[in-house]
């Protein structure tokens, strides 16, 4: 699995950073890509990556502020001409996203050559998307803004090769049969595949937060996560000022990581007042004063999970 950051600026774009969008490559579990938020010009950012719009099967919207959705109508229409024909797309987000999409497409007289399904919610939701489980909870941002906790499927344990050999099965096609099925037959006997595998590995947990100030639901969404993607609009200065605008200060996010045993933090949605050199300098200073693993992400950064 991989996260690619297509936009990392807060509110307004800068010369180096676009507004918010993240691509989640679901491989090896599913051969598809999900987008989280679609800020203005996201489709332009995608042109500089290996991402194909026809592979985008789901779009998750955290909230309806413009820096998170203004690129959506253009991306939807472009998808018709960039490999999306006859490939359904599901859009998930807070109530109002369907009206926004419908209005933009209707007024611009845009016709799509694929089916869109829009799933809206008012407060919280849980759903399964193929082999992944997703929990969405409301945050605290003045309007409905949610965080998405994504739990990947468990990974099957490795085959116990010595045990299979002891049964008389040498490496070959039979091993793939044992991997893929709950039971297998050998010498007219039926065996449980799990008896020839090591323990399963728990699926990775990735939480992608919308804009928020600290709140109780953050604790639930972040608990024991392998990776969180969190806004740090304010990476220095007055913490109270950040919270007064319903945003998070860097200290808030470090505290969340400590409290909920988060392994890695990927920090985005940095105020447009910060230039790349400023961010690098502040990051180096923070690294010296925390034991948390974190990165201030830049546009086009990739992270394997």
C-alpha positions in Angstrom: 0.0 0.0 0.0 1.1 3.5 -0.7 0.1 7.1 0.0 0.9 9.8 -2.5 0.4 13.4 -1.5 -1.0 15.5 -4.4 -1.6 18.7 -2.3 -0.3 19.7 1.1 -1.2 23.4 1.6 -3.9 24.8 3.8 -6.7 27.0 2.4 -4.7 28.5 -0.5 -2.2 27.0 -2.9 1.4 28.2 -3.0 3.9 28.1 -5.8 5.3 24.8 -4.4 2.2 23.3 -2.7 -1.3 22.6 -4.1 -4.5 22.4 -2.0 -5.5 19.1 -0.4 -5.6 15.7 -2.0 -4.2 12.3 -1.2 -4.1 9.1 -3.3 -4.1 5.7 -1.6 -2.9 2.8 -3.7 -4.6 -0.3 -2.3 -2.2 -2.9 -3.7 -1.4 -5.6 -2.9 -4.9 -6.1 -1.4 -7.0 -4.5 -4.2 -5.9 -3.2 -7.6 -7.5 0.2 -7.3 -6.7 3.7 -6.1 -8.8 5.9 -3.7 -8.6 9.6 -3.4 -9.1 11.5 -0.2 -10.3 15.1 -0.9 -9.9 16.7 -4.3 -8.6 20.3 -3.9 -8.4 22.6 -6.9 -6.1 21.4 -9.7 -5.8 17.9 -8.3 -6.1 16.5 -11.8 -3.0 18.6 -12.9 -1.0 17.1 -10.0 -2.1 13.6 -11.1 -0.6 14.2 -14.6 2.8 14.3 -12.9 2.4 10.9 -11.3 1.8 7.4 -12.5 -1.8 7.5 -11.3 -4.5 6.6 -13.9 -7.9 8.1 -13.3 -9.5 4.9 -14.6 -8.0 3.1 -11.6 -9.6 5.5 -9.1 -12.6 3.6 -7.8 -13.5 5.6 -4.7 -13.3 9.2 -3.6 -13.6 10.1 0.1 -14.3 13.7 1.1 -13.5 14.8 4.6 -15.5 18.1 4.5 -16.9 20.6 2.1 -14.5 23.5 2.4 -13.3 24.6 -1.0 -9.6 23.7 -0.6 -10.8 20.1 -0.3 -13.5 19.8 -3.1 -13.0 22.5 -5.7 -11.1 20.2 -8.0 -13.8 17.5 -7.9 -16.0 18.6 -10.9 -13.0 18.9 -13.3 -11.5 15.6 -12.2 -14.9 13.8 -12.7 -15.3 15.1 -16.3 -11.6 14.4 -17.2 -12.0 10.8 -15.9 -14.5 10.2 -18.8 -11.6 10.7 -21.3 -8.8 9.2 -19.3 -9.6 5.6 -18.9 -12.8 5.9 -16.8 -15.4 4.9 -19.4 -17.8 2.4 -18.1 -15.9 2.1 -14.8 -18.1 3.0 -11.8 -17.0 5.5 -9.2 -18.2 5.8 -5.6 -18.0 9.1 -3.8 -18.3 9.1 0.0 -18.6 12.2 2.1 -20.7 14.5 4.3 -24.2 15.6 3.4 -24.1 18.2 0.6 -21.5 16.6 -1.6 -24.1 15.1 -3.9 -25.7 18.6 -4.4 -22.3 20.1 -5.1 -21.5 17.5 -7.8 -25.0 17.5 -9.3 -25.0 21.3 -9.6 -21.6 21.6 -11.1 -22.2 19.0 -13.7 -25.7 20.2 -14.5 -24.8 23.9 -15.0 -21.7 23.1 -17.0 -23.7 20.6 -19.1 -21.1 17.9 -18.4 -22.0 14.3 -19.3 -20.1 11.4 -17.8 -19.7 8.1 -19.5 -19.6 6.1 -16.3 -21.9 5.6 -13.3 -21.4 7.6 -10.1 -22.7 6.5 -6.7 -22.7 9.1 -4.0 -23.0 7.9 -0.3 -23.6 10.8 2.1 -23.7 10.8 5.9 -24.7 13.2 8.6 -22.6 12.2 11.6 -20.7 8.9 11.4 -20.6 5.8 9.3 -18.9 2.4 8.9 -18.6 0.5 5.7 -16.6 -2.2 4.0 -15.0 -1.5 0.6 -13.9 -4.8 -0.8 -11.4 -6.2 1.7 -11.0 -3.0 3.7 -13.0 -1.8 6.7 -13.6 1.9 7.1 -14.9 3.9 10.1 -15.7 7.6 9.8 -16.3 9.8 12.8 -17.0 13.5 13.0 -14.3 15.9 14.2 -14.4 19.5 15.4 -14.1 22.0 12.7 -17.1 24.3 12.6 -18.7 22.3 9.8 -19.0 18.5 9.6 -15.5 17.3 9.0 -14.6 13.6 9.5 -11.6 11.3 9.9 -11.4 8.0 8.1 -9.9 5.0 9.9 -8.9 2.4 7.3 -8.2 -1.1 8.4 -6.5 -3.3 5.8 -7.3 -7.1 5.8 -5.2 -9.4 7.8 -2.3 -11.0 6.0 -2.2 -14.8 5.9 0.7 -16.4 7.7 3.6 -17.9 5.8 3.4 -21.5 4.7 5.1 -23.9 7.0 7.3 -25.5 4.3 8.9 -28.1 6.5 5.5 -29.3 7.7 4.2 -29.6 4.1 7.4 -31.5 3.2 6.9 -33.8 6.1 3.5 -34.6 4.7 5.2 -35.5 1.4 4.4 -32.3 -0.5 7.3 -30.7 -2.3 7.4 -27.1 -3.4 5.2 -26.6 -6.4 1.6 -25.7 -7.5 0.2 -27.4 -4.4 1.6 -24.7 -2.2 -0.5 -22.1 -4.0 -3.5 -24.2 -3.5 -2.8 -24.4 0.3 -2.3 -20.6 0.3 -5.5 -19.8 -1.5 -8.0 -22.2 0.1 -9.3 -23.1 3.5 -8.8 -26.8 2.9 -6.8 -28.9 0.5 -6.7 -32.6 -0.5 -3.6 -34.8 -0.6 -3.5 -38.6 -0.9 -7.3 -38.8 -0.6 -7.3 -36.9 2.7 -8.6 -33.4 3.4 -6.5 -31.0 5.5 -7.1 -27.6 7.0 -4.8 -25.1 5.3 -4.5 -23.1 8.5 -2.7 -26.0 10.1 0.2 -25.5 7.6 0.5 -21.7 8.0 2.0 -19.4 10.6 -0.1 -16.9 12.5 -1.9 -14.1 10.6 -0.5 -10.6 10.7 -3.0 -8.0 11.6 -3.9 -5.6 8.8 -2.4 -2.2 8.9 -4.4 0.8 10.2 -4.2 4.1 8.4 -6.2 7.1 9.6 -6.7 10.2 7.4 -8.1 13.1 9.4 -10.0 16.1 8.0 -9.4 19.5 9.4 -10.0 19.6 13.2 -9.0 20.9 16.5 -8.5 18.3 19.3 -11.6 16.3 20.1 -12.6 13.0 21.6 -13.2 11.2 18.4 -9.6 11.7 17.3 -8.6 9.3 20.1 -10.8 6.6 18.7 -9.7 7.1 15.1 -6.0 7.2 16.0 -5.7 4.4 18.5 -2.8 2.1 17.7 -2.7 3.3 14.1 0.3 2.4 12.0 0.0 5.8 10.2 -2.0 8.9 10.7 -2.3 11.7 8.2 -3.1 14.8 10.2 -3.4 18.5 9.5 -0.8 20.7 11.2 -2.0 24.1 10.0 0.1 25.7 12.7 3.6 24.2 13.1 4.7 26.9 15.5 3.3 29.9 17.5 0.3 30.2 19.7 -1.6 26.9 20.3 -4.7 28.7 21.4 -4.8 30.7 18.2 -4.8 27.4 16.2 -7.7 26.0 18.2 -9.7 29.2 18.0 -9.9 28.6 14.2 -10.9 25.0 14.7 -7.4 23.8 13.6 -4.6 21.8 15.1 -1.3 22.9 16.4 1.7 20.6 16.0 1.8 20.1 19.8 -1.8 18.8 19.6 -0.8 16.2 17.1 2.3 15.0 19.0 0.1 14.6 22.1 -2.4 12.6 20.1 0.4 10.3 18.8 1.7 9.7 22.3 -1.6 9.1 23.9 -2.9 6.6 21.3 0.3 4.8 20.5 0.6 6.0 16.9 3.6 4.6 15.1 4.1 7.3 12.4 2.6 10.7 11.6 2.4 12.3 8.2 1.6 16.0 8.6 -0.1 17.9 5.9 -2.4 21.0 5.5 0.4 23.4 6.5 -0.5 27.0 6.4 0.3 28.7 3.1 2.4 31.3 5.0 5.2 28.7 5.3 7.6 28.3 2.5 9.4 25.0 2.0 12.6 26.3 3.5 10.7 27.4 6.6 9.1 24.0 7.0 12.4 22.2 6.7 14.0 24.4 9.3 11.1 23.9 11.8 11.0 20.2 11.1 14.7 19.8 12.0 14.2 21.7 15.2 11.2 19.5 16.2 13.1 16.3 15.4 15.6 17.2 18.1 12.9 17.6 20.7 10.5 14.7 20.1 10.8 10.9 19.9 7.8 10.7 17.6 8.3 9.5 14.0 6.9 12.2 11.8 7.3 14.0 8.4 6.0 17.3 7.1 4.9 16.0 3.7 5.4 17.8 0.4 3.5 17.5 -2.8 4.4 14.3 -4.7 5.8 12.6 -1.6 5.2 8.8 -1.5 5.1 6.6 1.6 4.9 2.9 1.6 2.8 1.4 4.4 
